[in-house]
């Protein structure tokens, strides 16, 4: 067989031998966004260059090569060419477009009171969460491919009761409303995030407690403005902080997407000082995004304790307000999420698009973080 699926590619990435990837897109496209992981070795050689001659020493003769392009067509042509030159080679079916819609699940915790899975979308760096207890489930920050969560619910034999978005996402299309419609579960988000929108929702408010299951599992909604004014985090059983885009393993949520970098940076400072810093060091932070595969913990999920973050992330410690504000606001201005204004309108229900257009809108990496200071 001359091709592999994204599922098979992921299996190989996670295997001891890893995978060698030849990305035949342009250099600019590769630098913008490519497949990365501990088990990945990759090289970027545009297809047009390969046709003129294979660069000496850049492609291995002793291991299989996986050829990747945007949608699979160019990679298929390169695969045929390289096979004729004696290389062991396959191409990724669907290319980066297919990879952008692949998900894998990792267990965060398992106990009689709570089972929690982190649903990782590696191409986008997007993270969502599937929590369940005693037959009832809750989903946080679901992506638009809601079958991922419906299949989990079926496999675990649970009913999805609540769906929550920590904030109005700008880099990908939320599956919150669609999942609510399919399951009958309530869709929750801060009211300030949905002004002007047409999607029905339940408003997250400070001190709200949502219980699911018979184990009295509690989810406490903590307003944590800064990334967006209505950003909200959820404290689960006093042990897990689902932090949305407020706190990352390697930074904080960027506050400039609303055009008010310094004003929102000050709000973010208040969040860190008044909310986050009151939580204990052993609380595990589970964000809605990650920007680097090295953020994966030893347990296999993306997350870290607050104590670890305070030790390594200057911004999480807070410090002086003026220094914090200037540091955060000064690091903004980087490239914004592609098509973010359209995606925000979709997530508010102001416009709607089909699957093909949604795929095109979402292609590319996430750009929601301000990296911590060196």
SEZADREN-349949 format. One record per residue (C-alpha): x, y, z; residue number from 1. Coordinates in steps of 0.05 Angstrom, whole numbers, padded with zeros to 5 digits. Example, Ala and Ser with C-alpha at 12.3 -4.5 7.8 and 13.67 -1.06 7.14 Angstrom:
[rec [00246 -00090 00156] 1]
[rec [00273 -00021 00143] 2]
This chain:
[rec [00000 00000 00000] 1]
[rec [00028 00068 -00020] 2]
[rec [-00007 00110 00033] 3]
[rec [-00021 00111 00107] 4]
[rec [-00079 00143 00146] 5]
[rec [-00072 00196 00201] 6]
[rec [-00089 00142 00252] 7]
[rec [-00032 00099 00228] 8]
[rec [00015 00159 00226] 9]
[rec [-00002 00173 00299] 10]
[rec [00010 00101 00318] 11]
[rec [00079 00104 00286] 12]
[rec [00095 00170 00319] 13]
[rec [00079 00140 00387] 14]
[rec [00119 00076 00372] 15]
[rec [00192 00066 00396] 16]
[rec [00219 00074 00325] 17]
[rec [00183 00138 00310] 18]
[rec [00174 00163 00239] 19]
[rec [00213 00201 00185] 20]
[rec [00171 00253 00149] 21]
[rec [00187 00287 00083] 22]
[rec [00144 00350 00078] 23]
[rec [00140 00372 00005] 24]
[rec [00103 00438 00016] 25]
[rec [00137 00505 00008] 26]
[rec [00188 00527 00059] 27]
[rec [00142 00582 00084] 28]
[rec [00084 00534 00094] 29]
[rec [00129 00485 00131] 30]
[rec [00157 00538 00177] 31]
[rec [00087 00562 00192] 32]
[rec [00060 00494 00210] 33]
[rec [00084 00422 00207] 34]
[rec [00079 00356 00244] 35]
[rec [00121 00354 00307] 36]
[rec [00128 00305 00364] 37]
[rec [00180 00267 00403] 38]
[rec [00176 00210 00353] 39]
[rec [00182 00253 00291] 40]
[rec [00243 00268 00248] 41]
[rec [00225 00312 00189] 42]
[rec [00257 00348 00131] 43]
[rec [00226 00399 00084] 44]
[rec [00242 00393 00010] 45]
[rec [00192 00423 -00038] 46]
[rec [00166 00375 -00091] 47]
[rec [00191 00420 -00147] 48]
[rec [00262 00415 -00120] 49]
[rec [00259 00340 -00113] 50]
[rec [00240 00332 -00186] 51]
[rec [00305 00367 -00205] 52]
[rec [00347 00321 -00162] 53]
[rec [00346 00290 -00093] 54]
[rec [00392 00330 -00046] 55]
[rec [00450 00288 -00024] 56]
[rec [00443 00256 00045] 57]
[rec [00376 00286 00064] 58]
[rec [00333 00224 00054] 59]
[rec [00347 00158 00089] 60]
[rec [00355 00094 00050] 61]
[rec [00349 00050 00111] 62]
[rec [00280 00070 00136] 63]
[rec [00211 00084 00110] 64]
[rec [00195 00156 00090] 65]
[rec [00125 00186 00099] 66]
[rec [00112 00241 00048] 67]
[rec [00066 00297 00070] 68]
[rec [00035 00355 00030] 69]
[rec [-00026 00400 00039] 70]
[rec [-00080 00351 00016] 71]
[rec [-00045 00288 -00008] 72]
[rec [-00040 00298 -00084] 73]
[rec [00030 00325 -00089] 74]
[rec [00055 00275 -00037] 75]
[rec [00026 00218 -00079] 76]
[rec [00065 00242 -00140] 77]
[rec [00130 00248 -00099] 78]
[rec [00119 00179 -00070] 79]
[rec [00115 00149 -00140] 80]
[rec [00178 00187 -00160] 81]
[rec [00218 00165 -00099] 82]
[rec [00197 00092 -00105] 83]
[rec [00226 00094 -00175] 84]
[rec [00292 00116 -00143] 85]
[rec [00292 00057 -00095] 86]
[rec [00266 00090 -00031] 87]
[rec [00217 00057 00017] 88]
[rec [00162 00109 00018] 89]
[rec [00088 00121 00031] 90]
[rec [00047 00185 00032] 91]
[rec [-00002 00212 00083] 92]
[rec [-00073 00204 00057] 93]
[rec [-00106 00272 00059] 94]
[rec [-00042 00308 00078] 95]
[rec [-00041 00364 00129] 96]
[rec [-00115 00376 00119] 97]
[rec [-00130 00306 00145] 98]
[rec [-00079 00314 00201] 99]
[rec [-00113 00378 00223] 100]
[rec [-00176 00338 00238] 101]
[rec [-00144 00280 00276] 102]
[rec [-00154 00271 00352] 103]
[rec [-00124 00226 00404] 104]
[rec [-00147 00214 00475] 105]
[rec [-00104 00210 00538] 106]
[rec [-00127 00193 00608] 107]
[rec [-00115 00248 00659] 108]
[rec [-00144 00215 00721] 109]
[rec [-00184 00153 00739] 110]
[rec [-00220 00141 00805] 111]
[rec [-00286 00119 00832] 112]
[rec [-00309 00191 00833] 113]
[rec [-00281 00217 00768] 114]
[rec [-00255 00194 00701] 115]
[rec [-00224 00248 00658] 116]
[rec [-00197 00244 00587] 117]
[rec [-00158 00298 00551] 118]
[rec [-00177 00300 00478] 119]
[rec [-00116 00325 00439] 120]
[rec [-00119 00354 00369] 121]
[rec [-00044 00354 00355] 122]
[rec [-00045 00393 00290] 123]
[rec [-00081 00452 00322] 124]
[rec [-00053 00446 00392] 125]
[rec [-00126 00446 00416] 126]
[rec [-00146 00409 00480] 127]
[rec [-00215 00390 00504] 128]
[rec [-00238 00348 00562] 129]
[rec [-00287 00291 00572] 130]
[rec [-00305 00280 00645] 131]
[rec [-00354 00228 00671] 132]
[rec [-00380 00199 00736] 133]
[rec [-00435 00149 00751] 134]
[rec [-00463 00150 00680] 135]
[rec [-00463 00225 00670] 136]
[rec [-00412 00265 00629] 137]
[rec [-00389 00336 00620] 138]
[rec [-00349 00362 00561] 139]
[rec [-00305 00424 00564] 140]
[rec [-00282 00463 00502] 141]
[rec [-00306 00412 00450] 142]
[rec [-00281 00421 00379] 143]
[rec [-00329 00421 00319] 144]
[rec [-00318 00347 00304] 145]
[rec [-00370 00326 00356] 146]
[rec [-00370 00253 00336] 147]
[rec [-00306 00247 00377] 148]
[rec [-00346 00261 00440] 149]
[rec [-00409 00223 00419] 150]
[rec [-00367 00161 00407] 151]
[rec [-00333 00169 00475] 152]
[rec [-00401 00175 00508] 153]
[rec [-00425 00112 00473] 154]
[rec [-00362 00073 00490] 155]
[rec [-00365 00093 00563] 156]
[rec [-00440 00084 00568] 157]
[rec [-00453 00154 00594] 158]
[rec [-00500 00212 00579] 159]
[rec [-00471 00281 00564] 160]
[rec [-00507 00329 00612] 161]
[rec [-00466 00393 00605] 162]
[rec [-00422 00424 00552] 163]
[rec [-00379 00484 00571] 164]
[rec [-00335 00532 00533] 165]
[rec [-00283 00567 00575] 166]
[rec [-00285 00627 00527] 167]
[rec [-00305 00647 00457] 168]
[rec [-00252 00612 00415] 169]
[rec [-00217 00650 00359] 170]
[rec [-00173 00597 00327] 171]
[rec [-00222 00540 00318] 172]
[rec [-00297 00528 00312] 173]
[rec [-00330 00506 00376] 174]
[rec [-00372 00443 00377] 175]
[rec [-00409 00466 00440] 176]
[rec [-00476 00485 00410] 177]
[rec [-00477 00427 00361] 178]
[rec [-00461 00378 00416] 179]
[rec [-00516 00408 00459] 180]
[rec [-00566 00399 00403] 181]
[rec [-00546 00326 00391] 182]
[rec [-00546 00306 00464] 183]
[rec [-00596 00351 00498] 184]
[rec [-00541 00373 00546] 185]
[rec [-00538 00445 00569] 186]
[rec [-00489 00491 00534] 187]
[rec [-00452 00539 00581] 188]
[rec [-00409 00600 00567] 189]
[rec [-00400 00669 00597] 190]
[rec [-00455 00717 00574] 191]
[rec [-00405 00772 00557] 192]
[rec [-00374 00726 00505] 193]
[rec [-00439 00717 00467] 194]
[rec [-00464 00789 00459] 195]
[rec [-00497 00797 00391] 196]
[rec [-00499 00722 00380] 197]
[rec [-00557 00678 00361] 198]
[rec [-00537 00614 00398] 199]
[rec [-00578 00594 00459] 200]
[rec [-00535 00582 00521] 201]
[rec [-00534 00580 00597] 202]
[rec [-00493 00636 00629] 203]
[rec [-00432 00617 00671] 204]
[rec [-00431 00657 00735] 205]
[rec [-00382 00662 00793] 206]
[rec [-00394 00608 00844] 207]
[rec [-00436 00564 00798] 208]
[rec [-00431 00491 00816] 209]
[rec [-00449 00436 00765] 210]
[rec [-00457 00366 00792] 211]
[rec [-00457 00303 00749] 212]
[rec [-00460 00232 00772] 213]
[rec [-00477 00205 00840] 214]
[rec [-00410 00221 00871] 215]
[rec [-00425 00295 00885] 216]
[rec [-00371 00316 00837] 217]
[rec [-00368 00391 00836] 218]
[rec [-00344 00438 00782] 219]
[rec [-00333 00509 00805] 220]
[rec [-00334 00564 00753] 221]
[rec [-00280 00617 00766] 222]
[rec [-00283 00679 00721] 223]
[rec [-00212 00690 00697] 224]
[rec [-00213 00749 00649] 225]
[rec [-00152 00770 00609] 226]
[rec [-00148 00728 00547] 227]
[rec [-00219 00751 00533] 228]
[rec [-00262 00790 00583] 229]
[rec [-00308 00731 00595] 230]
[rec [-00254 00677 00600] 231]
[rec [-00273 00626 00653] 232]
[rec [-00235 00569 00687] 233]
[rec [-00264 00509 00722] 234]
[rec [-00239 00478 00786] 235]
[rec [-00257 00404 00788] 236]
[rec [-00258 00369 00856] 237]
[rec [-00209 00421 00882] 238]
[rec [-00153 00385 00844] 239]
[rec [-00157 00403 00770] 240]
[rec [-00160 00472 00740] 241]
[rec [-00188 00471 00669] 242]
[rec [-00157 00538 00653] 243]
[rec [-00180 00550 00582] 244]
[rec [-00133 00600 00550] 245]
[rec [-00118 00637 00615] 246]
[rec [-00058 00596 00638] 247]
[rec [-00016 00550 00594] 248]
[rec [00040 00503 00611] 249]
[rec [00088 00552 00576] 250]
[rec [00054 00619 00582] 251]
[rec [-00011 00659 00589] 252]
[rec [-00068 00674 00542] 253]
[rec [-00053 00732 00495] 254]
[rec [-00097 00792 00512] 255]
[rec [-00092 00831 00447] 256]
[rec [-00143 00797 00402] 257]
[rec [-00196 00847 00423] 258]
[rec [-00151 00906 00406] 259]
[rec [-00142 00926 00479] 260]
[rec [-00076 00894 00497] 261]
[rec [-00058 00936 00558] 262]
[rec [-00129 00940 00587] 263]
[rec [-00137 00865 00581] 264]
[rec [-00067 00852 00606] 265]
[rec [-00086 00888 00670] 266]
[rec [-00147 00843 00676] 267]
[rec [-00102 00784 00665] 268]
[rec [-00056 00808 00721] 269]
[rec [-00115 00813 00769] 270]
[rec [-00135 00743 00749] 271]
[rec [-00066 00716 00765] 272]
[rec [-00060 00753 00831] 273]
[rec [-00132 00749 00856] 274]
[rec [-00153 00681 00829] 275]
[rec [-00097 00635 00806] 276]
[rec [-00048 00652 00862] 277]
[rec [-00099 00633 00915] 278]
[rec [-00098 00561 00890] 279]
[rec [-00049 00511 00920] 280]
[rec [00014 00487 00886] 281]
[rec [-00013 00416 00877] 282]
[rec [-00072 00437 00833] 283]
[rec [-00061 00409 00763] 284]
[rec [-00070 00460 00707] 285]
[rec [-00102 00432 00644] 286]
[rec [-00105 00485 00589] 287]
[rec [-00146 00490 00525] 288]
[rec [-00084 00496 00481] 289]
[rec [-00011 00478 00477] 290]
[rec [00042 00505 00430] 291]
[rec [00098 00454 00435] 292]
[rec [00100 00378 00441] 293]
[rec [00151 00385 00497] 294]
[rec [00093 00409 00541] 295]
[rec [00069 00337 00547] 296]
[rec [00077 00312 00618] 297]
[rec [00108 00246 00639] 298]
[rec [00037 00220 00648] 299]
[rec [00024 00233 00574] 300]
[rec [-00024 00292 00578] 301]
[rec [-00011 00366 00570] 302]
[rec [-00012 00397 00639] 303]
[rec [00029 00414 00700] 304]
[rec [00019 00430 00773] 305]
[rec [00013 00503 00793] 306]
[rec [00075 00494 00834] 307]
[rec [00114 00472 00772] 308]
[rec [00087 00531 00732] 309]
[rec [00104 00581 00787] 310]
[rec [00175 00554 00788] 311]
[rec [00185 00560 00712] 312]
[rec [00136 00613 00687] 313]
[rec [00151 00684 00710] 314]
[rec [00083 00710 00687] 315]
[rec [00045 00659 00728] 316]
[rec [00078 00686 00791] 317]
[rec [00050 00756 00775] 318]
[rec [00102 00802 00806] 319]
[rec [00095 00878 00800] 320]
[rec [00033 00899 00761] 321]
[rec [00069 00949 00716] 322]
[rec [00124 00900 00699] 323]
[rec [00073 00845 00685] 324]
[rec [00029 00889 00641] 325]
[rec [00087 00915 00600] 326]
[rec [00115 00845 00592] 327]
[rec [00049 00815 00568] 328]
[rec [00028 00874 00525] 329]
[rec [00098 00880 00496] 330]
[rec [00098 00808 00472] 331]
[rec [00033 00814 00435] 332]
[rec [00026 00837 00363] 333]
[rec [00048 00769 00337] 334]
[rec [00009 00738 00279] 335]
[rec [-00064 00730 00297] 336]
[rec [-00102 00665 00287] 337]
[rec [-00120 00658 00214] 338]
[rec [-00191 00680 00198] 339]
[rec [-00203 00693 00272] 340]
[rec [-00256 00747 00261] 341]
[rec [-00298 00699 00219] 342]
[rec [-00288 00642 00269] 343]
[rec [-00311 00686 00326] 344]
[rec [-00374 00704 00287] 345]
[rec [-00387 00630 00274] 346]
[rec [-00378 00613 00348] 347]
[rec [-00428 00668 00366] 348]
[rec [-00478 00642 00315] 349]
[rec [-00475 00705 00273] 350]
[rec [-00455 00666 00210] 351]
[rec [-00455 00593 00190] 352]
[rec [-00411 00553 00143] 353]
[rec [-00408 00483 00114] 354]
[rec [-00356 00430 00131] 355]
[rec [-00310 00445 00073] 356]
[rec [-00306 00519 00089] 357]
[rec [-00298 00504 00163] 358]
[rec [-00238 00460 00148] 359]
[rec [-00206 00515 00107] 360]
[rec [-00219 00567 00161] 361]
[rec [-00186 00524 00215] 362]
[rec [-00123 00503 00179] 363]
[rec [-00060 00527 00213] 364]
[rec [-00030 00529 00284] 365]
[rec [-00061 00561 00345] 366]
[rec [-00035 00629 00366] 367]
[rec [-00069 00641 00432] 368]
[rec [-00009 00645 00479] 369]
[rec [00040 00696 00505] 370]
[rec [00104 00656 00519] 371]
[rec [00133 00662 00588] 372]
[rec [00194 00706 00597] 373]
[rec [00262 00673 00590] 374]
